[in-house]
Every structure is written in structure tokens, then in C-alpha cells.
Amino acid sequence: MGQPVHPLVQLAREAIKGYLEKKEIIRPPEELTPEMRERHGVFVSLKMKGRLRGCIGTFEPATPTVAVEIILNAISAATRDPRFMPLTLSEFKDTDVSVNVLTTPEPVTSQSQGTLDPKRYGVIVKSSGRCGLLLPDLEGVDTVEQQVGIARAKAGIGEDDPIELFRFEIRRYGSR
């Protein structure tokens, strides 16, 4: 058999399955792992055949625990990512799920390679009430300029608009 599934990934998979089958939002497990009890932003990413199929998350905690963040963001990644049609139950069995738990974002003052590193840090860009986020260590994103540019584009922030810049690290569970 394959490797055991990490409890955070298992929770995300159970949340998606429960919602797709019964339109129910599952409850967190009675016995939470230490990680599930923490408060962090969480992104849940879905891939099919190596291609993105959904990704939704929170960069700051919006609920009391990581467990609840995972449940709500997993369901949203499967059903509410505006870039994709909602995931179907038949597609779900072929879907890889990953959970990214974010550290608290910290402000940075420059885009220098020492301050930012697209393999180690994710970025958040803010400008005039708009906000864009890009997770770290994404395939095809090799430079700080690419990373910041994609985050700007996601938020509709022009390349010459002044920005506030933040970085964060993640703990990634599940597939890349």
C-alpha cells in the first residue's frame, strides 16, 4: 500500500467527500492533533493529473482552529474556486489534496533575494484595498520578480502601483 495519509490531509479529504456526498460540513474530530488545535491561515490545494483543480485559503486564521480552517477551505477549494467548475464526486477519487499551514505574515521592505526566496517564502502584496497571495515552492516560479508579479496580477494590482509586501513560510502536507 502507499504511504499513510497525514491527518491534516485526511481531514481535508473527509471534508470534501462529506460535502460532495451529502452537502454537509463535517465536524472536526473529537481528538484534535496538536497541529489541528493551532491557529494559522491554511490553504487547501487540489490537483488532478498534476494540474491545479482548486486552491482556496486564508492567510490569517479566520476560525478558532486549524482543523476548522481546513474543513472550510477544503470545501471551498472543491466547490467555490472561481477559476474552476465545482469538483464532482466522480472526479474526487482522482484528486490529490495538499494542505499548506502558513506562518504569520511578516512585512518586508525589499524584494531582494535574501529577504524573499520563492522556494522558501510565499508572498502577499497589498495595494489600495487589494490583496494577492502566492504560495512558495510552486512549479515554474523561480524568481522573486515572477512571484511578486503573479501575486500582483491575481489582485489586479498594476506593476507600477506602490505595494506593501509580506512574506510567510508554510508547512506543506500531501502532494506538491
N, C-alpha and C positions, 0 to 999 in steps of 0.2 A: 504494500500500500504506500501512498505518498506520505509526505511529512505531516505531522499533526498541525491542525489549523490553530493559529494564535487566537486566544479568547476574544480579543477585540474584533478580529476579522469574522470570527464565528458569530458574534453578536450582530455585526452589520449584515451578514448573510441571513440570519434568522429574522431580522427586522424587515429586510426586503421581501423575503419569502412570505412572511406573515401578512404583509401589506398587499402583495400581489395576489395571494390566495383568498384572503378574507377581508381586505380593506381595513384591517385592524392595525393599530400601533401597539406593538408588543410592550410589555413592561420590562424594565431592567431585571437581571437575575437577582434573586434574594441575596445571594452571596456574591458581592462585588469583589473583583480582584483589586489590589491596591491601585493599579493604574485606572481602573474604572471609577474609583472614588475621587480622583483628582479633578481639578477644574482647569481645562485648557480649551482653546479652539481646536476643532477637528475638521479635517476634510476627508470625505469618502470618495474614492475614485473607482470607476467601473471600466473594464476593458473587455472587448470581445475580439479574439484573434489578434491580440496585440494592439488594437486600435481603441482610442478613447470612446467610451459609450455613455459617460456621465461623470460629472465631478461637481460636488456641492460641498460647501463647508462654511465654517465660522472661524475668523482669525482671532477672536476673543471669545471666551466662554459666554454662552447665552442661556445656559441651563445649569442646574446645581452640580452635575457630574459629567465626566467624560462618557459614561455609559449612555446617558440621555442624549448627549450631543451626537454620539454615533448612531443611535436609533433614528433620530430625526433627520440627520444629514444623509444617512444611507437611503432612507425612503425618498428624500428629495433628489438625490443623485439618480435614483432609478426612475423617478416619475416627473420631476419638475425642472430638469436642466433644459433651458430653452433652446439649446443647440440640437437636441435630440428628441425623437418621439419617445413616449414613455416605454420603459422596458416591459416586455411581456413575460409571462411565466415560462413559456417555452424557450425564450432567449436566456433566461436566468441561469439555467443549468450550465451554459457555456460561457458564463460571465466570470471574469476574475475580479476580485474585490480587494482593494487595499485601503487601509486606514492610516491617515497621517495625523499624528498628535503634535500640535505646534507649541513651541515655547512662546513666552510673552514677547510680542514685537518690541524691538528697541530702535530708537531713532538713530539714523546715520547721517553724517553731514557731507559725505562724498561718495562717488561711485568707484573709488579706487579699488584695485584688485585685492588689496589687503583688507579693506573694510567689507567688501562684498565678494562672494565667490559663488557662482551659480550652481556648483556641485554641493556646497555646504549650506548656503543660506537661501531661503526664499525671500522675496521682496514684496513690499506693499508700497504703492505710490498713491499719494493723495494730492488733490488739487481742486479748489473751488467746489467742495462738497462731493467730489467724485473720488472713487477708490478702486484701485485694481490690485490684484494679488497674483503672484505666480509662485508655485511650489518650487523647491530646489530639486536638483538632480533629475531634470527632465531630458529625455532623449532629444537631441537636436538643439538644445540650448546650451551653448558652450562659453558664451561671453557675458559679462555684466551688461554690456550695451544691448545685447539681444534680450536678456531677461527683463531689464527695465523697459525696453521698447515694447515688448509683448504686454507687460503689465499696464503700461500707459494706454496701449491700443484697446485692451479689454475694458478699460474705464472710460474710453473716449477722451483721453487727455492728450492734447497736442504735443508734438515733440519739442516745441519751444515754450510751452507753458511751465511756469515755476511749479516745483513739486516738493512735498515733504516725502522723505524716503525712510522706510523702516526695514529692518531685517529680522528674520526669525529662523530657528532651526526646527527640524522635525524628527520624530521617531516614526519610522515607516514600518507598517506591518502588512504582510501579504505581498502580492506581486508588485513589481516595479511600476 
